[in-house]
Amino acid sequence: DQAAKLLDIKVGDVIKLTSGYVRDNNGRRELHLNERSSILINPPGESVMVAEKPERQKKTIKDLTPEDDQVELVVTLVDVYDPHFFAVCPTCSRRVNEMNGTFSCLNHGQVTPTISYVVNALGDDGSDTIRIAFWKQQAEHLLKQDNAALLQYKDYPEQFQDVKHRLLGESVKVVGKVRKNEMFDRLELSVQSVEKA
């Protein structure tokens, strides 16, 4: 029911949301709505000051710095690694700790976890290469597969080989945040959006 209301929203509208909840998605906050939530479009007496959205910076890999955010790269995928699966809290999506078959979240205590995943790849833009992390939703966009299809690779990893080979040589445009991996002394890109180049 909430999704249908999105059709009435225009750029510049003020939206009042009630009974939502916040989840962490790889260091970014997301607001989620459910059947108890409500959406009011342009409620009387409400106004919002909109912060400037940072501009995307088009760069080459050799020019990246650990401070880069909203950086755009066009790369060719020269290596793709098998998905890595891990247990997360169903409420906040943070990784959970497991002890003797019991899972606990730092924020929500004992939970029944859900499974999340990341697909890593090596991108080359002609200036250098960089390891790129496609977290859950971006992995789905990259692979053009839904959550159920990706979860099958957890039990049947050999089925991912065809997908991996299909992706090799693909050119993609990625936007993301650069971070320094101290363990390997290298820059890596955490993807926020991906599309065909």
Contacts in CASP RR format, 6 or more apart in sequence:
PFRMAT RR
TARGET T0000
AUTHOR 0000-0000-0000
METHOD contacts of the structure
MODEL  1
DQAAKLLDIKVGDVIKLTSGYVRDNNGRRELHLNERSSILINPPGESVMV
AEKPERQKKTIKDLTPEDDQVELVVTLVDVYDPHFFAVCPTCSRRVNEMN
GTFSCLNHGQVTPTISYVVNALGDDGSDTIRIAFWKQQAEHLLKQDNAAL
LQYKDYPEQFQDVKHRLLGESVKVVGKVRKNEMFDRLELSVQSVEKA
1 35 0 8 1.000
2 33 0 8 1.000
2 34 0 8 1.000
2 37 0 8 1.000
2 39 0 8 1.000
5 39 0 8 1.000
5 41 0 8 1.000
8 41 0 8 1.000
9 15 0 8 1.000
9 41 0 8 1.000
12 50 0 8 1.000
13 41 0 8 1.000
13 42 0 8 1.000
14 41 0 8 1.000
14 42 0 8 1.000
14 43 0 8 1.000
14 46 0 8 1.000
14 47 0 8 1.000
14 48 0 8 1.000
15 39 0 8 1.000
15 40 0 8 1.000
15 41 0 8 1.000
16 39 0 8 1.000
16 40 0 8 1.000
16 43 0 8 1.000
16 46 0 8 1.000
17 31 0 8 1.000
17 33 0 8 1.000
17 37 0 8 1.000
17 38 0 8 1.000
17 39 0 8 1.000
17 40 0 8 1.000
18 37 0 8 1.000
18 38 0 8 1.000
18 40 0 8 1.000
19 33 0 8 1.000
19 34 0 8 1.000
19 36 0 8 1.000
19 37 0 8 1.000
19 38 0 8 1.000
20 31 0 8 1.000
20 32 0 8 1.000
20 33 0 8 1.000
20 34 0 8 1.000
20 36 0 8 1.000
20 37 0 8 1.000
21 31 0 8 1.000
21 32 0 8 1.000
21 34 0 8 1.000
21 91 0 8 1.000
22 29 0 8 1.000
22 30 0 8 1.000
22 31 0 8 1.000
22 32 0 8 1.000
22 92 0 8 1.000
23 29 0 8 1.000
23 30 0 8 1.000
23 32 0 8 1.000
23 91 0 8 1.000
23 92 0 8 1.000
23 93 0 8 1.000
24 30 0 8 1.000
24 92 0 8 1.000
24 93 0 8 1.000
24 94 0 8 1.000
25 93 0 8 1.000
25 135 0 8 1.000
25 136 0 8 1.000
25 137 0 8 1.000
26 135 0 8 1.000
26 190 0 8 1.000
28 192 0 8 1.000
33 39 0 8 1.000
54 69 0 8 1.000
54 70 0 8 1.000
55 70 0 8 1.000
56 70 0 8 1.000
56 71 0 8 1.000
56 72 0 8 1.000
56 175 0 8 1.000
57 68 0 8 1.000
57 70 0 8 1.000
57 71 0 8 1.000
57 72 0 8 1.000
58 71 0 8 1.000
58 72 0 8 1.000
58 73 0 8 1.000
59 68 0 8 1.000
59 71 0 8 1.000
59 72 0 8 1.000
59 73 0 8 1.000
60 73 0 8 1.000
60 125 0 8 1.000
60 126 0 8 1.000
60 127 0 8 1.000
60 128 0 8 1.000
61 73 0 8 1.000
61 75 0 8 1.000
61 123 0 8 1.000
61 124 0 8 1.000
61 125 0 8 1.000
61 126 0 8 1.000
61 127 0 8 1.000
61 128 0 8 1.000
61 129 0 8 1.000
61 130 0 8 1.000
62 127 0 8 1.000
62 128 0 8 1.000
63 127 0 8 1.000
64 71 0 8 1.000
64 130 0 8 1.000
64 178 0 8 1.000
64 187 0 8 1.000
64 189 0 8 1.000
65 178 0 8 1.000
65 187 0 8 1.000
66 178 0 8 1.000
66 179 0 8 1.000
66 180 0 8 1.000
66 187 0 8 1.000
67 178 0 8 1.000
68 177 0 8 1.000
68 178 0 8 1.000
69 176 0 8 1.000
69 177 0 8 1.000
69 178 0 8 1.000
70 175 0 8 1.000
70 176 0 8 1.000
70 177 0 8 1.000
70 192 0 8 1.000
71 175 0 8 1.000
71 176 0 8 1.000
71 177 0 8 1.000
71 178 0 8 1.000
71 189 0 8 1.000
72 173 0 8 1.000
72 174 0 8 1.000
72 175 0 8 1.000
72 176 0 8 1.000
73 125 0 8 1.000
73 130 0 8 1.000
73 173 0 8 1.000
73 174 0 8 1.000
73 175 0 8 1.000
73 189 0 8 1.000
74 125 0 8 1.000
74 171 0 8 1.000
74 172 0 8 1.000
74 173 0 8 1.000
74 197 0 8 1.000
75 123 0 8 1.000
75 124 0 8 1.000
75 125 0 8 1.000
75 130 0 8 1.000
75 132 0 8 1.000
75 171 0 8 1.000
75 172 0 8 1.000
75 174 0 8 1.000
75 197 0 8 1.000
76 123 0 8 1.000
76 124 0 8 1.000
76 125 0 8 1.000
76 169 0 8 1.000
76 170 0 8 1.000
76 171 0 8 1.000
77 121 0 8 1.000
77 122 0 8 1.000
77 123 0 8 1.000
77 167 0 8 1.000
77 168 0 8 1.000
77 169 0 8 1.000
77 170 0 8 1.000
77 171 0 8 1.000
77 172 0 8 1.000
78 122 0 8 1.000
78 123 0 8 1.000
78 124 0 8 1.000
78 129 0 8 1.000
78 168 0 8 1.000
78 169 0 8 1.000
79 121 0 8 1.000
79 122 0 8 1.000
79 123 0 8 1.000
79 168 0 8 1.000
80 119 0 8 1.000
80 120 0 8 1.000
80 121 0 8 1.000
80 122 0 8 1.000
80 163 0 8 1.000
80 164 0 8 1.000
80 167 0 8 1.000
80 168 0 8 1.000
81 119 0 8 1.000
81 120 0 8 1.000
81 121 0 8 1.000
82 153 0 8 1.000
82 157 0 8 1.000
82 160 0 8 1.000
82 164 0 8 1.000
83 117 0 8 1.000
83 118 0 8 1.000
83 119 0 8 1.000
83 139 0 8 1.000
83 150 0 8 1.000
83 153 0 8 1.000
83 154 0 8 1.000
83 157 0 8 1.000
83 160 0 8 1.000
84 117 0 8 1.000
84 118 0 8 1.000
84 119 0 8 1.000
84 120 0 8 1.000
85 115 0 8 1.000
85 116 0 8 1.000
85 117 0 8 1.000
85 151 0 8 1.000
85 154 0 8 1.000
86 95 0 8 1.000
86 115 0 8 1.000
86 116 0 8 1.000
86 117 0 8 1.000
87 95 0 8 1.000
87 96 0 8 1.000
87 98 0 8 1.000
87 103 0 8 1.000
87 113 0 8 1.000
87 114 0 8 1.000
87 115 0 8 1.000
87 116 0 8 1.000
88 94 0 8 1.000
88 95 0 8 1.000
88 96 0 8 1.000
88 113 0 8 1.000
88 114 0 8 1.000
88 115 0 8 1.000
88 116 0 8 1.000
89 95 0 8 1.000
89 96 0 8 1.000
89 105 0 8 1.000
89 107 0 8 1.000
89 108 0 8 1.000
89 111 0 8 1.000
89 113 0 8 1.000
89 114 0 8 1.000
90 111 0 8 1.000
90 112 0 8 1.000
90 113 0 8 1.000
90 114 0 8 1.000
91 105 0 8 1.000
91 107 0 8 1.000
91 108 0 8 1.000
91 111 0 8 1.000
92 105 0 8 1.000
92 107 0 8 1.000
92 108 0 8 1.000
93 116 0 8 1.000
94 105 0 8 1.000
94 106 0 8 1.000
94 107 0 8 1.000
96 103 0 8 1.000
96 104 0 8 1.000
96 105 0 8 1.000
96 111 0 8 1.000
96 113 0 8 1.000
97 103 0 8 1.000
97 104 0 8 1.000
97 105 0 8 1.000
97 106 0 8 1.000
102 110 0 8 1.000
103 110 0 8 1.000
103 111 0 8 1.000
103 112 0 8 1.000
103 113 0 8 1.000
104 110 0 8 1.000
104 111 0 8 1.000
105 111 0 8 1.000
115 151 0 8 1.000
115 154 0 8 1.000
116 135 0 8 1.000
116 136 0 8 1.000
117 135 0 8 1.000
117 136 0 8 1.000
117 139 0 8 1.000
117 150 0 8 1.000
117 151 0 8 1.000
117 154 0 8 1.000
118 133 0 8 1.000
118 134 0 8 1.000
118 135 0 8 1.000
118 136 0 8 1.000
118 139 0 8 1.000
119 133 0 8 1.000
119 134 0 8 1.000
119 139 0 8 1.000
119 142 0 8 1.000
119 143 0 8 1.000
120 131 0 8 1.000
120 132 0 8 1.000
120 133 0 8 1.000
120 134 0 8 1.000
121 131 0 8 1.000
121 132 0 8 1.000
121 134 0 8 1.000
121 142 0 8 1.000
121 167 0 8 1.000
122 129 0 8 1.000
122 130 0 8 1.000
122 131 0 8 1.000
122 132 0 8 1.000
123 129 0 8 1.000
123 130 0 8 1.000
123 131 0 8 1.000
123 132 0 8 1.000
130 186 0 8 1.000
130 187 0 8 1.000
130 188 0 8 1.000
130 189 0 8 1.000
131 181 0 8 1.000
131 186 0 8 1.000
131 188 0 8 1.000
131 189 0 8 1.000
132 174 0 8 1.000
132 188 0 8 1.000
132 189 0 8 1.000
132 191 0 8 1.000
133 188 0 8 1.000
133 189 0 8 1.000
133 190 0 8 1.000
133 191 0 8 1.000
134 141 0 8 1.000
134 142 0 8 1.000
134 191 0 8 1.000
134 194 0 8 1.000
135 190 0 8 1.000
135 191 0 8 1.000
136 147 0 8 1.000
138 191 0 8 1.000
138 192 0 8 1.000
138 193 0 8 1.000
138 194 0 8 1.000
139 150 0 8 1.000
140 146 0 8 1.000
140 147 0 8 1.000
140 150 0 8 1.000
141 193 0 8 1.000
141 194 0 8 1.000
141 195 0 8 1.000
142 167 0 8 1.000
142 172 0 8 1.000
142 194 0 8 1.000
143 149 0 8 1.000
143 150 0 8 1.000
143 163 0 8 1.000
143 167 0 8 1.000
145 163 0 8 1.000
152 159 0 8 1.000
153 159 0 8 1.000
153 160 0 8 1.000
170 196 0 8 1.000
171 196 0 8 1.000
171 197 0 8 1.000
172 194 0 8 1.000
172 195 0 8 1.000
172 196 0 8 1.000
172 197 0 8 1.000
173 194 0 8 1.000
173 195 0 8 1.000
173 196 0 8 1.000
173 197 0 8 1.000
174 189 0 8 1.000
174 191 0 8 1.000
174 193 0 8 1.000
174 194 0 8 1.000
175 191 0 8 1.000
175 192 0 8 1.000
175 193 0 8 1.000
175 194 0 8 1.000
176 189 0 8 1.000
176 190 0 8 1.000
176 191 0 8 1.000
176 192 0 8 1.000
176 193 0 8 1.000
177 189 0 8 1.000
177 190 0 8 1.000
177 192 0 8 1.000
178 187 0 8 1.000
178 188 0 8 1.000
178 189 0 8 1.000
178 190 0 8 1.000
179 187 0 8 1.000
179 188 0 8 1.000
179 189 0 8 1.000
179 190 0 8 1.000
180 186 0 8 1.000
180 187 0 8 1.000
180 188 0 8 1.000
181 187 0 8 1.000
181 188 0 8 1.000
END
